[in-house]
């Protein structure tokens, strides 16, 4: 049975903020899409590129900007933006999800 109370619950669920883990995943998605433009990755020997890429990703996680972006997501991003970011096929489309 659907009444005003069940409708309110549905609306609250749709407007809820993502968890820290969900925010980390969406930020990781962006970092992963952008890492191939990193000069260290671009100029690495093709045989070493996977390891260089992995190291650069790990380094990005240690940067203060990474934690800042995850914190910002937890405070400001809604479910629709998060879902859009997770589905975005390229960095520009990802960025457009959060305006």
N, C-alpha and C positions, 0 to 999 in steps of 0.2 A: 504494500500500500504506500502510495506516495502522497505525502502531505507537506505542509510548510517546513516541518522539521527535517524531513529527508532531503528536501530541496536545498536547505541551508547547509546540510552536511556535504552535499555534492559540490556546492559552490565553494565552500571552505577548502575542500580537497583540491579543487582546480586552482585555487589562488595560493596554495601553500608554497612556502619557499623550499628550494632544493636543499638536500643535506650537504654537509661538507664533502662527503665522498662523491656525491653526484657532481658537485661543483669542481672538484679536483679532476674528475673524468672529462668534463666539458673543456676545462682549461688544458688538460693533457691533449685533447683532440686538436686544439688549435696549435699548441706547441709542436705536435707531431706533424701537422700539415706544413708548418713554417720551417722546420729544422732542415729540410733539404736545401734551403736558401742560405744556410749558415756557411760562411767562407771555409771553415775547417772541414765541413762535410763536402762541399763542392770541390775543394782542391785535394781531398784525400785520394790516395791510390784506390782504384776501384775494388781491389781485393780487401783493403782495410776499411772501406767506407761503412760497412755495417757496424763495426766496433767503434769507429769514430762517432757515428750517429748515436749509438747507444750511450757513449760517454757524454756527448753534448746534451742529450736528453736528461741524463742524471744531473749534470751541472745546472741545467735550467731549473730543476726542482729545488736546488739549493739557493737560488737567487731570491732576494727579498721581493722582487716584483711578482714572482710566482705566488708566494703566500699572500701578497696583497690582492692579486686577482681572485684567488680562491675566497678570501675574506669578503671581497666586494660582491662576488657572486652570491654568497650566502645571505648577505644583507639586501641585495637589490634585484636579483634575478627572479623571475617567476617561472612557473612550469613551462609555459608556452615558449619562452625564450630559450630555456634549457633544451627542450626537445628540438627546437629549430637548430640550435648550435650543434647538437649531436648528429643531426641529419645533414648538415651543410657539407657540400662536396668540396669546397675550396675556402681558403682564408677570407676572401672578400665576402662571400656569402655568410660565413660564420660571424664576421664582424657585424654584418647587417642585422643579424638576429637580436642584437643587444642595444638597439637605438630606441 
